[in-house]
Each structure stands twice: as C-alpha cells, then as structure tokens.
Amino acid sequence: MADPRGFITTPREVAERRPVEERIHDWNEVYPGGPGRALLPIITKQAGRCMDCGIPFCHSGCPLGNLIPEWNDLVWREDWDEALDRLHATNNFPEFTGRLCPAPCETACVVGINRDAVTIKNVEVAIIDKAWDDRQVRPEPPEWLTGKTVAVVGSGPAGLAAAQQLTRAGHTVAVYERDDKPGGLLRYGIPEFKMEKVQVERRINQMEREGTVFRTGIQVGDTLTGHQLRDRYDAVVLAIGATVPRDLPVPGRELGGIHQAMDFLPQANRVALGEEVDDQIVATDKDVIIIGGGDTGADCLGTSIRQGARSITQLEIMPNPGTDRPEAQPWPTYPMIYRVSSAHEEAGERVYSMSTKEFLGEGGHVSGLRLVEVEMVDGKFTEIEGSEKVIPAQLVLFAMGFTGPEAEGLVDQLGVDLDERGNVKRDKAYMSSVEGVFVAGDAGRGQSLIVWAIAEGRSAAAGVDKFLTGSTTLPAPIPPHARPLTA
C-alpha cells in the first residue's frame, strides 16, 4: 500500500487549469503543459492517499479492471517505470482515459465513502504523460507472426485497442477508417482543449511500428464491400461505433442553422489543426443553443466560446441533479450529480427541466426556440402551464446522443443479427451471428464511455485470437453486456 495515513493527513488536490481569460483564446489543453506535467508537483502525495482498503472497489468501478492500488503505491514510491508497466497491463491508452474518462473508479473508491476519493484519474495521466516525456513508451512488435489476417473496421478507441492487441499476438492487422486520418472520434470528435491530437498521433505511430497497417479514406460497405472484406481476411472486427444521432422532430426542424453536434465538432477540430473546411458551421457572433447536457454538449460549449459566440445556452430536459449523491445511487455506484467541466467554467448558461416545442425562423433560418418548462409526473414529462418562453438562436446544436450503428451498407452486407436496440448482437466471445465477424465498442454495446470501448476492444481481441488459433494468452473477455457497480 501507499502512505498508511495518507488518506487522513493529505487532502485531495487536483491540478490547476490555465486562467479562463487565457485559455478561451487558444485551442491548447486547459492544463499548462498538459495535465500530466501540471500534476507532477503534487501527484506522489495524492497517490499516497490510496489506503489499504482490503477489497479495492475501484477495480469493479473500472471496466478495464485497472490495477489502481498497485500503481498508486508505485507512484508514491516514485517507481515510475514499474507504475507504467502495471498501468499498461490493463489499459492500452491511459493518456486517452486519463483525459476523457469520467472516472467511475473514483466514485467506487473506498476512501470516498466518507472522505474525498483518491484522484485516481490524475495519477493515471501523470504516469503516462511522464512516460511519454521520458521516452519510456516504446513499440512492442510480436516475436513471430501467426500467418492469420484480421480487418478492424473503425479506428476509434475500441478499434485501436483490438488492433494493437491482435498485432502484438502476431496476427497481421489492417485497420480501415473512412476519414482521412485514423483516430475516429478521438481525432475529430474530441476538441483540442480536452485532448491535443499529439496524443493520438503518438499511439498511431507506435502501432504502425509494431506492424499494424492503417488504411484511411476507405468507406467499408461502399468502396470495399463487406463480402470482399470477408474474402480477404480470416476475421473481421466491427468497431464502427454508434453513429446514428438522435434527432428532435418538432415544428421548424427544417430551418437552416440547426445541426448535429457531430457535424459541428469535426469541422472545428479540423480548423483548429490548421486544415481548411468549406462552408464551416461556426458560432461566431451568434446566440448558440445546445440541446443536451452531457459531455458532447460541453464540447460544443467550449468550442463555441473559442469561436466567439455572442451567447450560449445549454438545455437539458432532465432536472438539475444537485451536488449530493442521491439515496437511490449509493456508494459505490456512479451517481448522477451536478458536474462542472472546464468548458462550463468559461461561459454559458445551463438550463434544466426545459423542452423545445418549436424552432422559430426568419428567411428560412432559425431565429429562436419556443421552450416550455417540464416536470416528471408518473414517469412522464409534463408541461408546466404558463411556463412557455422564447429565446433567440441563430445556431442550434443537437448533443442528445446516438441510437446505434449505421445498418445500411456494411452491417447489412455482412448479414449480422441486431438486438432489440439496433446494436450488433454478439456472444460471450464478442462474435456476431456470422462466424468470424466480431464486434466491439459502441456498435455492440450502444453509446458508452471510452473506458468501455477500450475494454471491449481488448476483450474482442481475445475472442478473435482464440477463434484463429484455438487458444489465447490475451486478457479474458468481459461478458459483452456486463456492467460494473458504477453502471
């Protein structure tokens, strides 16, 4: 264990972000030099807060089963090399999760029962950022090749994790990505201020040096059909995500200026990276309404601020959850509470219990929203009489989540079965109803967390490896629909 009395004597402390007035004028990460460097002065003491709890519930809170007490102890002892080894034992990309994961492990931390939880996520990102700075992250090519070939469709976190595990197991792996560069939503969905794309580039470079091949700009299901893919490869992994967005079919939906978040954010990311985008959707000098109160909504908020929006309002149909853990969500479950992201610190208004009745327009373009306050009655949203109001808007962004993978094209061509939610059905080895076709991440699970995507990619890789060779030394699969205590 770490410091035996650390959780008593050391208060929880996190890294300070750059001042708001500074960071809203650039696209760099909100932490000076990145979170890992910002944390180094305090991280050994913070790791020392990990107690000898006997049963580390953080393990069950983390879908990856990260060896949290082990690397906390190692960081406290300043054994950074061994800490990196224990971190990589369960997580291919801790620099991604250390920046983007909502840290369900922390809400399951035993210290968190009656004190502030250990800063697990911060220790994680400090380990990996220091390792990159010290050039301790190196390629791990296989010692021999199996002669088996695997196609991974999609280069988000699930696809990358599956590809890296399978390459290291000795299979010849090609990753297909329809965008011009690999990374999926890690590259084009996550804004620079949350994770600079050097993090993605470094891992892609590592994977290429290990032997993984990336084939970008290929729409599998169109330029390359599902049948051709099956003929060319011994196994296929579908890591295509859940990319069908939820819509809001209310009067005025056809007006201009109403867009899905995933039409807005990728364009902004490309421009932030120095690329040119024709007819870019921008928030400059506009009243922006973001419908949806989750992480994607916060990404739209921070992006709109940096583009110079006049005003920003984030709408959520659910009531304000409050700052205290609800009685129905006791420790160690992941509670629905009021959380403040870096973007929420910067500007904008968050409005809860509000439903959109109509989009108003002028000259074919949105000019405002007619809203009504709602309350939950007998499990249904009910309008509150006399609460209607109109707010101005020249740009409306939908950040309401996704319903599942795109069925048209590759999924239809492969003939895989879908479950009742429209996701690709799979067995305990992550194989679909078609032999040799596996599925990992949101495509099979539904929209979820990045940590689940990596865990599923690793688990699907074990299923593929066993299918191809009859056995596997890769980590045993997590049951496809398993959920931790922090579901």
Order of alpha helices (4+ residues) and beta strands (2+ residues): alpha-alpha-alpha-alpha-alpha-alpha-alpha-alpha-alpha-beta-alpha-beta-alpha-alpha-beta-alpha-beta-beta-beta-alpha-beta-alpha-beta-beta-beta-beta-beta-beta-beta-beta-alpha-beta-alpha-alpha
